Amino acid sequence: MSTLLEQVRHRLTTADYHKMGAAGVFGPTDRVELIEGEIIDMAPIGSTHAGVVALLIKLLVRALADQAIVNVQNPVVLGDHSEPQPDLSVSRPRADFYRGAHPTPADILLLIEVAESSVNFDREVKLPLYARHNVPEVWLVDLRQKALAIHRAPLEGAYRVTLQPHDLTRIAPLELPQVVLDLSDLFRF
């Protein structure tokens, strides 16, 4: 037997979400993302979070050169009901720089979520979502615990491999093994 809540719930599609944005339902300062058909408010970005994202941008752009496209808090389309905005995404190169359409899992080489207050949501909701859509690798940067968790090998809604490196001097994305990053400054704040 279904509950009343299940009977009145309406799951939005990405098309619905974009129509709402075009109609002005969201204000210019609203920070929201579509997760499994629901509009979710995103946590405010604090200075530590912003600084870590800026550091990662610098390191990735320098190391990747023209091998991939680095996006910051831009949407990724995951099926018909989800359009999260990870802190960073590294996508396959494309001549139009994804002006024609947002990246999908087939385009994604790496997603990075930087979490301070949102670590539980990122771990319990977003990671399984990414795994269900076969995003090959997700890094979760936990600012409170000062820890990096690298999630790889998605299968049936979960990542089979999770690495928690203590030595951050030589970290390479699975899909770009030639790109070795020194993340030793990641938690120096």
Residue, then its C-alpha position, 0 to 999 in steps of 0.5 A: m500500500s502506498t502512502l499519501l506522500e508517494q501518491v502526491r509526489h511529482r518527479l520532475t524531468t530535466a526538461d521540466y527543470h529547464k522550463m522552470g528555469a526559463a520561466g524564472v522560477f529560480g532567481p539569479t542567486d538560487r543554487v539548486e540542482l535536480i536529483e532524482g526528480e527533486i529540486i535540491d537546495m545546494a549548500p552555500i559555498g564557504s571560503t575553505h570550500a571555494g579555496v580548495v576548488a580554486l586549487l583543484i582548478k589550477l592543478l587540473v587545468r595545468a596538468l590536463a592542458d588540452q587532454a580534457i575540459v575542466n568545468v566548475q559547478n556546471p551541470v552533468v545530465l544523468g538520465d531524465h531525472s537528474e542534473p547535478q552540479p558537481d564542484l568539478s567535472v573533467s570531460r572528454p574534449r569536444a570542439d563545442f566545449y559542450r555548448g550544444a548539450h551538457p556532458t553525460p556519463a559517456d563524456i565524464l572522465l572524473l567528477i570531484e565533490v568538495a564537501e564541508s557541510s554536505v558530506n553526508f548528502d554527497r556520500e549517501v545520495k550523489l555517489p550512488l547516483y553517479a555509480r548508477h549512471n556509470v560515472p567511472e570515477v568520483w573524488l570526494v574531498d571531505l574538508r571536515q575530516k581532511a580526507l580524500a576518498i577516490h571511488r572507482a569501478p561503478l557496478e549496480g549503483a555502488y563503487r566497488v573500489t574506494l581508495q583513501p590515500h594518505d600520500l597525496t603527492r602522486i594522484a592520477p585519475l583512472e581515465l587519465p593515468q598520465v596526469v599525475l597531480d600533487l594534492s599535498d596542499l589540499f588540506r593546508f588551511 
